[in-house]
Amino acid sequence: QVKVVESGGGLVQAGGSLRLSCAASGSIFRINRMGWYRQIPGKQRELVADITSGSSTNYVGSVKGRFTISRDNAKNTVSLQMNSLKPEDTAVYYCKVEIGFDWNNKVYWGQGTQVTVSS
C-alpha cells in the first residue's frame, strides 16, 4: 500500500507565498507522474501543475509564472511553491501520485490541505 501525505497549507494574504509539500511512502517501485490539484466546493477538481519522472512540467494557465512544481525522486516528494497568491487560489489542494508507468499505473491521492488567500 502507498500513503500520500501533504503539508504546508494555511492562511495567507493576497500577494503572499506558501509552499506545499507531499511525500509518498510504502510499496513504491517507481513513481511516474506527480501532481497538484485543487478543488473548491461545488466544482470539479482541477489540475494545477504536474511533473513527469523526467521533470517535465505542466501548469494550468492561471498559475503560470506564479507557481513552481518540483520533485525529489530520491525522497519520493513533490513540492509546489506558490507566489503572488490571489484570493481565487483559495481551495483544498490535493497531491496525486502515479505508481508505475504511463501505460500502466495506479493513482494515489493525499487527504488534501486547505489554502486560503485573503484579500
N, C-alpha and C positions, 0 to 999 in steps of 0.2 A: 504494500500500500504506500501511497505517496501523500505527504502532508505539505500544504502550501500555506504560509503564514505571512500576512502583510503587516507593516508597521509604518508609522510616520504621519498619519493623518492628523488633522486638527483644525483649529480656527485661526484664520489669518486675515489681515486687512487687504483690500484691493491694492495691487502693486507689490505685494509681498511674495515670499518664496516658501515652498515646502519641498521636502524630499521624501518620497515614498520608497520603501524597500520591501522586497519579497524574497523569501527563502523557501526552497523546496528541499524536502528530506524524505528518506525512506528508500524503497526499492527502485532506484533510478539507474538505468543502464546508459541512457542517452537522452538529453533534453534537446528537443528540436526548437520550435519557436516559443518565445516567452512574450507576454504582452500585458498591457494595462487597458482595462475597460472601465467605463463609468456608467452609472445609472441614476436617474432621478425618478421620484415616484410618478407612476403613470406613464413612463416612457420606456422604450426598449433600451437594453444595454448596448452601448456603442463603443467601438474601438477607439482608444485614444492614441496608442502607439504600440508597435510590436517590433521584435528584433529576432533575426534568424540565428542559427547556430554559428554562422559566419559573420555575425554582427552587422548585417544589412538591416537598416531601419526603415520604418514606415510610420507616418503620422497623419492623423486627421487634420484637415486644413486649418481648423480653428486654433490649433495649438502649435503649429509650425513656427519656429523661431522663438518660442517661449519655453517649450518643454524639451527635455533631452532624456532619451532612454538609453540605458547601458546595462551590460550584464557581466558577471564574473563566472566563467564556466567552471573554474576550479572550485568555487564555493556554491555553485548552483543558485545564484542570486541574480535578481534583476532590480534595477532602481529606476525611478522616474524623478528627475529634477524638474520642478515646476517653478518658473519665474514669471514675473509680471502677471500674477494671478488676477482673474476677473471674477466678479460675482457669478457669472454664468458657468464658471468652472466648478461651482458647488455641486457635489454629487457624492455618492458612495463609489469608491474606486476599488476595482477587483483585479487581482493578479491571475493570469491564466498561464498555465504551463503545459506544454505538449511533451509527453514522454514517447520517444520513438523517432519516426522519420516522416517526411512529407506524405508518403504513400500509405503509411500505417502508423497511427499514433493514438494515444489515449490522452484525453484532456482532463486536467485537474484545475479547480478553482480555489482561491482563498476565500475567507469569510467576508472580506470587504473592510475598507477603512473609510471613515467619513472625512471628507474635506469640505470645509465651509469657508467661503470668502465673503467677508462683509464689505459693504460699500461705504 
